[in-house]
Amino acid sequence: MASVTLRNVYKRFGEAEVTRNVNLDIQNGEFVVFVGPSGCGKSTLLRMIAGLEDITEGELYIGNDKVNDLPPKDREVGMVFQSYALYPHMNVAENMAFGLKLANVKRAEIDRRVQEAARLLQLDNLLERKPKDLSGGQRQRVAIGRTIVREPAVFLFDEPLSNLDASLRVQMRIEISSLHKRLGATMIYVTHDQVEAMTMADKIVALDNGAIAQVGKPLELYHYPATRFVAGFIGSPKMNFIDCEVVKADSQEVTVSMPGATEITLPINGAELTSGETVTLGIRPEHFSSEDDCALTMQGEVNVVERLGYQTLVHLNVEGVDGILTMRTEGTNPVQEGHAMVLGIKPEMCHLFRQDGTACPRLFKEPCVDL
């Protein structure tokens, strides 16, 4: 096990800057998830840690050792790729042992490591099977086992679940999280799936266009996003955004003018805002209310209803608001397309973003953030 430290790391391909000024501390034993949309630089960052891509500028430390110039085999990292990359002519045990054989590890030690990894991954009864006789989840466990037997200081996962169906992804999320708890190892996991990030990570690193947008615990990013990008990316369905204008602001509250010539006062630090400034109010789908006693209500016309059983997602058109607003309600809600519906807004549930995308500090303390 080891810590990973990145200082002022850049990666350029010619004139294209793929990662920019990345500064990050990953502690020994942490499960850290790099998350972001396609093209944000998360896989490139992982490959630089693995030694599969050169660092253009900056420093990378694994433990106390600077490893910029070390080849991958000398970095004490193990990588699990999106593709299982198993040898079809070898059985499970042979696939897991192959790297150790190339490293001239003694046979008895190879057998010990393979048996231990098989026990951890519940592959004990599958060691004689060929990859073609395994399910997708079992193949992925073999790929993880091949990494475990190397006993690396840092585990690297590059979107390992993207080839699995939905039910297997849920199962493998649980298995990888359980594996982390059993091993106590440092793990860095790349995904574009924010559900994987929220459910698996000790710490999330949200990447936007090659730069770190925010680092923190999953619930910190959910309830206190530092930027509009993070607010829109973390959470499903994503946060609703409504353009509005500052009426007055101070360090304790902000009053904004909403579509329909209505106003609402929010418990947000607006010390850096000015009257007349255009801002964006954000509110998550589950934080809309159907109660009439909210500080502000808007009338919407139901455009689409998505019934998921345990919840119903209602997509509405609201006069004066660009785009569709989404409200999450209980699964038994009888609402129908074309109906009118009240959207209530409670001030403590709102976020506020400036035009440059940065968030104004919320003053309402969510009770669950420290969990």
N, C-alpha and C positions, 0 to 999 in steps of 0.2 A: 504494500500500500504506500501511496505517496501523494503529496500535494502537487498541484499544477498551477504555475504562475505565468501569466502573459503580460508583458510590458511594452506598450506602444507598438503593437504588432500591426504591420501592413502586409498586404499581398497584392501585387500588381501583375497583370498580364499585359505587357506592353504599356499602353496608355490607360488601360482599364484598371480601376482600383476596385478590387473585390472585397477586401476587408480594410477598415480604416481605424487606426488609433485604438486598437483593442487592448484594454487593461482589465485584467480579471484575476481573481484569486479563488482557486478551488481547493478547499481544505481536504486533508486526509480523511477518507471514508465517506465523503459527500456523494450524493447522487444528483448530478447537475444536468439539466436538459437545455440544449440549444434549440430554440424554436423560432420560427419565422416563415414567411412565404418562400416559394421557389425563387432562387436567385439572390437571396439575402446574404449568402456567404457562410452559412452554418456548416455545410459539409466541407468547404474549403478550409475553414478554421479547424475542424476535426482532423482533416488530413495533414495539416501543418503540425498538429500535436503528435500525430502518428509518424511523421517524417516522410510522408508520401508526397508532400508539396514543400518546396523551399519557402522560407520566410524572407520576404523582400527587405523588410526593415523591422527592427524590434528584437526583443529577447524572449525566449521560452525556457522556463525552468521546470524540471520534474524533480520533486524533492528539492535539494539544495544545488542540483547540478544544472548548469546551462547546457541545453541539448541542441541548440540550433544546427550544429554541424555533425551531430551523431546520426548514423544510419538507423533506419527503423528497428533493426534487430538488436541494437544496443540501447534502446530507450526504455526497456521494461514495460512496454505497452502491448496490449492485445486487442485486436479489432474484429468486430463482428459486422459483416457487410450486409447490405440489402439483399444481395443474392447469397444463397446458402453455399454455393461453390463447393459442393461435396463431390468426392471422386466416386463415380457410379459403380466402378468395379471393386471398390473396397466396402467392407461392412462398417458398422457404426464404430466399433472399437478401433479398426484400422484407420478410419478417417480421423478419429480423435488423437491417435498416437502418431500420425504421420510427421507432424512438425517436430516432435520430440526425437523421432528416429533420425531426421535430417540433422538435428543438433547433437547426435551421438550420445544421447542420454541412455543410461544403462537400462536393460530390459526390465529388471525388477522395479526400478523407479517408474518406468513408463506404465507398467501394469498397475502400480499403486495409484498413480495419478488418474489413470483412466477409470479405475474402479471407483475412486472417490468422486470424480466428476459425474459419473453415471449415477451414483447414489444421490447426489445433490439434485440432479435433473430428472430423476425417475426414469432413467434409461437402462436400468439393470437388466431387464428382460429383453432388451432390443439390441444388445451388443453384436449379435451375429447377423442382424438383418442388413440388407443393402438399402441404399437410399430410395430406390423405387418402391420398396415395401413399407415406406413410412408416410405418415400424413405430413402436411405442411408444417404444423406445429412441432411435430417430432423432429423434422429436418432442421428447423430453426434451433431446437434444443441441442442437436448434435453440433451445429455450428458454434453455439455458445460454449458447449463442452470442449470443443477443439481449442478455444481460447482459454478456458479455465485451466486446462492441464499444463499450460505454459506458466501458470502462476505469475501473471504480470502484476506490476505495481499499480497500473491504471487500465481499466477496461474502457474501450471506445465502441459505441454502437452507432452505426450509420443507417438510420431508418430501417431497423431490422424487421419491423412488423408490416411493412407496406405491401408485401406480397400475400398476406394472409387475409382470409375473409373476416367479417366483422366479429363473429363469435370467437374465432381463434385469437384475434387481436386482444379481446378482453381477457381471455385466459392467459395469454402470454404476458400481458401487462402485469397481471397478478404474480405470475411465476418469476418474472425478472425482478419485480420489487421484493419478493420473498427471498430470491437469491442474493440480492444486495444486503438484506438484513442478516442472512446466514454468513456471508463472507466478510461483511464489514469493509468491502473494498471501495476504492475510489472509482466511480463510474461516470462517464460523460456520454450523453445520449442525444442524438440528433433526430429531430422529427419536425414535420410541418403540421402535425396534428396537435392542436392545443389541448384536446382531451387527454392525450398521452402525457403531455407536459404537466397538466394540472394534477393528474392522479398519481404520477410516479416520482416527481421531483422533490428533493429537499430544497433546491434552489433552481429557479428558471432564469435563463439568459435570453431575453428577447432581442433579436437582431433585426435591424431595419436598414436595408440598402448598404450592408457591409459594416455597419457600426452598431454598438450596443445601445439599445434604446432604454433598457431598464434591467436591473438584476434584483432579484428578491424572492421571498417565499411565494408559492402559488397564490395564496389568498391576498398577499400584498399587491401583486400585479392585478388581481381581479378587482379589489375594492379601492385601490389607490394607484391607478395607472399614471405613469409620469408623463405620458404623451397620448395624443389622440390615436396614434398608430397602435400602441399597446392596448388601449381601451377597445379598439375595434377588432383586434386580432384575438385577444384572450376573452373567451366567453362564446357560447353557442346557444341560440343565435347571438349575433354580435350586438354591441351597444347601439342604441338609437341616437342619432345626432340631429339637433334642431338649431338652426342659426338664429341668433338673437342679438340684442344690443344692450350695452351697459347703461343703466339709468343713473345709478350712484353706487359707490363702492368704498369700503374701508377694510381694515384688517379683520373685522368680525363678521361682515356680511356683504353680499352683493345683490343688488336689485337689477333685474334684467327685464327688458321689454320683449315679449313673446309674440309670435304670429297671432293676429286677431286683436291687437292693441291691448293685450292683457299683460300684467306684470307679476313677477314672483320674486321673493327675497330668499336667497340661499345662504346656508351657513358655510360660507367659503371665504378664505382670506383673499380679498381683492385689493390689497394695498398697492399693487403694481398696475391696477387697471385704471382707465380714465373714462369719464362720462362720454358716451357716444361711440365707444370702441365696439367693434363687431367681435363677438365671441360665439362659441358653440356650446350649447347645453347638451350633456350626454346623460342618458338614462337607460338602464338595462331593461330588457323585456319583462322580467319578473317583478320589476319595481314600479311599473304602471299599476294603478289601482282603479277598481271600478266603483269605489266609494265616492259619494257626492261631497263629503266633508273635507276633501283635499284642498291644499292651498290654491291650486289651479286645476281646472278641468278643460279638456278640449273634446270636441265632438268629431268622431271619425266614422267613415263608412267602410264597412268590412269588405276587403277586396278578395282575400283568400283565407280559408281556414284549413289548418293542418292538424288532424287528429292523430295523436300518437299514443292514445290509451291513458298513459299516466299523466299526460299534459296535453293541452291544446294551444297551438300557436296561431294567433290571429294577426293578420297583416292588414293594415288600414291605410286609407287615404285621409289626410287631414288638411283642410283648407289652409293655405299659406305656408305649408311645410313641403319642402322639396323631397321627393322620394317617398318610400313606404315606411311606416312605423310598425314595429312588431311588438305585440303584447303576449306574454306567457300567462295562461290561465289554467285552472284545474281541468282535468281530462273530461269531466262530465259537463262542461259548459255547453249549452245548447245553441250558441250563437251560429248564425247562418250568413252566407255571403249576401251582400246587399243591405244587411241590417245596419242601423246606426248604433254606435257604441261610445260610451264615455271613457275617456282616458284621464285618470286622475294622477296628478304629480305631487309627490310629497317632497318638500325642499331637502330634507336630509338624505334623500336617495339620489340626488343629482350630482353631476360633475360639471366642470366648466373648463373649456380649453380656449387658449388664445389662438390667434390666426397663424402663429408659427408652430402650432401643434402642441405646445407645452401645456401642462395642466396647472390650474390654480389650486393651491392646497385646500383639501376638504377639512373642515373642522369637526365633522361628525365622526366619532370613533366606532368602527365596526367591532362588535364584541368577539368575533371569531378569528380575527386576523392573526393572533398570536398562537393559534392552534398548530 
